[in-house]
């Protein structure tokens, strides 16, 4: 067979949505590269996706359906046929429905795929018909989404390529080097043109030759820092009153909340030196165009939603809109929307809602009806969900029927009763909407499915028939949905191009958006709501974490993982990073074996001592698999399952720990 170079699109959870060129020879993937013809992908991609062929052919790849033979967690399985596996699932689901009701079945899924066809489509349709419990997807972006919707109606944000036009850039709670790499060249170009770059982050991730100012905020301290900036702008007469009078509501309540946050108090609570806060305020106010890149890191604590609102208020207070390269960017997912009911028909789903962050409590606590069946796909909860030890206890229940549909044998799959083989995005059809750059793109199989892999849509269709449902949707070829989805989007795209794996750019008057010029708030009255209803009765409330442990634990993303995806090969050893002063106080040296612990559990690993960390903060990345530590536990064993009062989001960054050296 001749060597072919085929186009498709990455569906992994990342703002970049890269256009890919896949080299295939004799039916096997040889290499993956970024499309040189795509103006955003620009011929390069992250090492994760470049290394995807390793996952496709990895020894841990799930090749066929398997039934558990050993104890839960042992990873001992026997091969079964698809017919036997689906028959068993259908039988168990019917039995559970009959005895406990449909709500005793819980689908558990998140961002393993960002495609419209593989998440929230036939899966939701089937589980709605079963009357299963609904899942509140809160591990990430729930507070930011609630705030962005209430404040700006998820208005289109500044396009990444327009950051090159900015003369001030503030990156708050994001690390583009790890999870938004195509923004980096535009930051570099802006820097060459004289832009001032500031970063608010507990960890110094970007090099000093790129950024001009790093504000090492204490985890959970983003809110007092932002309110301190609000007060500073207000008291120094820097507010753009004409813009605010015309375009915003809720200013008085925001200023009332900011009043107590003097520069001194904001500095104490955020642990950012006063001089750095003042310099940030001066540079932001005096430079234009000025753009804010707000990430998701600042939402992951009990103050998260309030902090996001205060941060997103800053460009409005200063009137930094109406010019290219000015305004803010958060998520651009609201630009292109898809309602599955337009293709499948509306299916009521009035069941109870279960917060995914609290899976451990749900599986081990007393709820009515109890969860008796767990169907996991696009997710690896053992590696990603808080209170890991409680999640594991729940998965060990003999009376819990667990199905995991997965590409490789993950930590969660080891606890399954049935494991079903899933394809990578190189082996299936899908439609992807960017939530960073403005594109809709097609995903197509560039190789035949490895082993007996079947896509989510294929499996849910077949399972629907096995359950006795006669709906046409359960009998259709998966690829037949692609053109219908393409036409059903709020920004319809060329269906034939999408089916071929091509990408179509979403434009605004033929160009990228300019906030308050070509795009405006999509709130009901078209104005910015500076105190959105999502903040509740006590907007901008600040709460301090009370814990008997002295170190705040941060768990950001790694450049080598997408959440936990690629953990089978890309992360060899888990480490905890400490500031030299914190290490010295505990007699810990670089490379020592340590115990990181709190009341929820402990992780044993090696220490890395680095001045990139802030004092009083420990760093252990999210997404690592259990094999990466010395005791089979990862950072989420230390993270509480508490949820925020805005969006009920996960509070990973409220973890507080101690570290002690282990003597061998």
ABEGO torsion letter per residue (X at the ends): XBBBBBBBBBABBBAAGBBBBBBBBGGBBABBBBBAABAAAGGBBBAAAAAAAAAAABAABBABBBBBABBBGAGBBBBBBAAAAAAAAAAAAAAAAAAAEAAABBBBBBAABABAAABGBAAAAAAAAAGBBBBBBAABGAAAAAAAAAAAGGBBBBBAAAAAABABBBBBGBBAAAABAAAAAAAAAAAAAGBBBBBBBABBABBAAABABBBBBBBGAAAAAAAAAAAAAAAAGABBAAAAAAABBGAAAAAAAAAABBAAAAAAAAGBBAAAAAAAAAAAAABOBBBBBBBAAAAABAAAAAAAAAAAAAAAAAGABGBBGBEBBBBAAAABBBBAAAAAEBBBBABBBBBAAAAAAAAABBBOBBBABBBBBGBBAAAABBGAAAAAAAAABAABBBBBBBABBBAAAAABABBBBBBBAAABBBBBBBAABBBBBBBBBABBBBEABBBAAAAAAAAAAAAGBABAAAABBAAAAAAAAAAABABBBBAAAAAAGBBBBBBBGGBBBBBGAABBBABAAGBBBABBAAAEABBGBBBBBBBABABBBBBBBBAABBEABGAAAABABBBBBBBAAAAAAAGBBBGBBBBBBBAAEBBBBBBBBBAABBBGBBBBBBGBBAAABAAGBBAAAABBABBBABGGBBBAAABBBBBBBBBX
